[in-house]
Amino acid sequence: MTQTFAPPLEKPCQFGEWSFDPVDGQLRSKRKAHRLQPRLAKLLSIFVANVHVLLSRETLIEILWQDKTVNEDALSRCVAELRSTLGDDRLSPVYIETVPKKGYRFIHPLNTSATQKMSVGLTILALVLLGSFSLSQFSNQSFNSNELAEGLKSDLISARRLTADSIFEHQPEISNHGDKVAFSVIEDKELTVRVVSVGGELLHEIKEPDYYLYSPTFSPDDQSLLIAAVEQQNCLIFRYRLASMQRETLGECLVPNSSGIFSWSPDGESFSYVAPSRAPDDLSLSDSSSENQEKLEASKNISRAAIWTYHLKTEQRSQLTQPTGLEIFDTRPRYSSDGKTLAFTRGTKSARHLYTIDIGKPNQTNQLTDTHAFIAGFSWLENNRSLLFDSDELGDRKLWLLDVQSKQKQILGARDAQFPSVAKKRSLLAFHEVRYSANIWSVDLTDDSQAPKKIIESTKYDNFPAFSPDGQQIAFTTNRHGNSEVWLYSAATQQQSKLVATPGLNMFMPNWSSDGEQLLVSSRGAEGYRCYQVSVKNGKAQPIKLIKQAHYACLFSEEGDIFAVSKVPDEISQLLKLNTDGTLEILTEEGARRIQITNSGTLIYSIPNKDGLYSVDLAGQNRQTILPGFNHSLDDHWTVQGNYLYYPKIEGQRAIWRYDLTTGKEKIVTTELPSAIGLTMSVNPQQTKLVLSRTDSRQSDIYLSKLNSLLDE
């Protein structure tokens, strides 16, 4: 049966990013121009004249070769060449779809408003010549962020799963041409990198037995891959040429958190990366004053991360950003498509903001977000003014859209999504969907034969356990309803109940008063960090108003004084004391991160990014080093009960140890270890039970989504 179809198109048309003139075979986009050879031009002409029509292979062969005898391989090669020119992919097509054993279908609609757009362009040009307004002004006025957001929401609904195995995939990065995805894989205590096609075929697996491999990033031509190779405290920049898998080392780097650390410039002549920052401008290496030397010493302990640029031809390095505080670090650099702007994240381990710098004026930073949320990853869209980013601002992590110029943001959805990555030469998005579950376990310290017992369980993240003074209740935090809330667990009834939740706040780190009637709870929200005093009886929460500056990690002394850690941007966090008469004292100079109090009235504290645990009395005097070799990476995994310090060791015999603060003696109490993020341990007053939080499950999959809403931009 003869197939019915429309004849080849003879007039110019537009589809996606392409403009096509069938008369001379000119195929153009903003970045490329091709003159198709006659047979390819004719094939595209028949495709665009029959959008969404299935054209049989026999029909296409008859149109293209007429009376000549050719086999179907010739048609397959012709279609493959046209796909390559369009930047299309057979397994995940945007333009040409293969229908097995039947033929081909052109699936992208034509832009029917092309003529109208050309007319608008002429009108704009005339107005420019009259001096009414500039093209850039028109572009700003015509950009509709709301319309773009609605389109992206629809696109995300149709996202398809790329990976679905039991291993944990991390940091997906889609290639610039959108035909493959690279990501880290955590399996069997190894961290390797895989590269797969958008159809799921494994193309490369990169393993380095001596290193953990992070942050795979494609070069603009997709021929090379940058990878951060980490071994203990050392980080090296590896460049792999994918055709030969030849590896070269380009220098040192720093991986301050789970975010990516590389971004290639669009011209491929340089790349930005994360490395330790130089000393701040206000610190002098030659200034011998005690104040300057103390700041310098603190600066060394922090190991702040900054954004640097590496020039491939000259091998020169230059620092682009200067973190604004000794506990602040910069990471996740991302060049805009035109290469004029670099975006990055700046903040701490718990809250991060988006910033940009003009490449021509790197000393001028522009802050884009101001809510105290955590942003793990983001990606530019092709329009050079929109960022797609992930955030836990509303509790659950979702994807958001940000207009860089107006700084307006809109939530898009995709619950549990993070690390969005958009192909620069194709409207395709890759992102990582991850779900964690942490539960609280009880360990019997009097009987080694007893297995740990799971006492607090949910499908979400339960953490920050804290025994009440009588040992009958455990306060903990959970994100079961979005933002973190404070709940109570009863040892007598084994029941859980919500105590307090405040809209817009993530609550964490509960600490009991000595009478068991109050909790001091830290919070993070739009206004920063502050503590609340919560009634255990009715859940009523009141902020600690007498501490004006941002603060967290609050706890009571027996006398009713409140101790806290300051959390002021651009300043070193210090140990604070709020006396019962309302006066405020600063007890430390070298910094503080966590605090606990002993029965004998001694404060145990840690210093950010510095090994060791330290003590001072309640007046801030008699500073001593308690555990000089304590690994600062374990700072969330120690606790104090009575005059004993409980802490983990991961070198040698991995276990929880109990250190007698009076005698200095220590012993192993259990080989069970915590594994959650955040404070993870508490011991009851009788020191017969230890509770710890563990990340019992984590699931991750990588998704792909066609961004059809961008095709007509």
Secondary structure by P-SEA (a helix, b strand, c coil): cbbbbbcccccccccccccccccccccccccccccccaaaaaaaaaaaacccccccaaaaaaaacccccccaaaaaaaaaaaaaaaccccccccccccccccccccccccccaaaaaaaaaaaaaaaaaaccccaaaaaaaaccaaaaaaaaaaaaaacccccccccccccccccccccbbbbbbbcccccbbbbbcccccccbbbbbcccccccccccccccbbbbbbbcccbbbbbbbcccccbbbbcbbbbbccccccccccccccbbbbbcccccccccccccccaaaaaaaaaaaaabbbbbbbbbccccbbbbccccccccbbbccccccccccccccccccccbbbbbbbccccccbbbbcccccbbbcccccccccccccccccccccbbbbbbcccccbbbbbcccccccccccccccbbbbbbbbbbbbbbbbcccccccccccccccccccccccccccccbbbbcccccccbbbbbbbccccbbbbcccccccccccccccccccccccccccccccbbbbbbccccccccccccccccccccccccbbbbbbbbcccccbbbbbbcccbbbbbcccccccbbbbccccccccccccccccccccccccccccccccccccccccccccccccccccccccbbbbbbcccccbbbbccccccccccccccccccccbbbbbbccbbbbbbbbbcccccccc
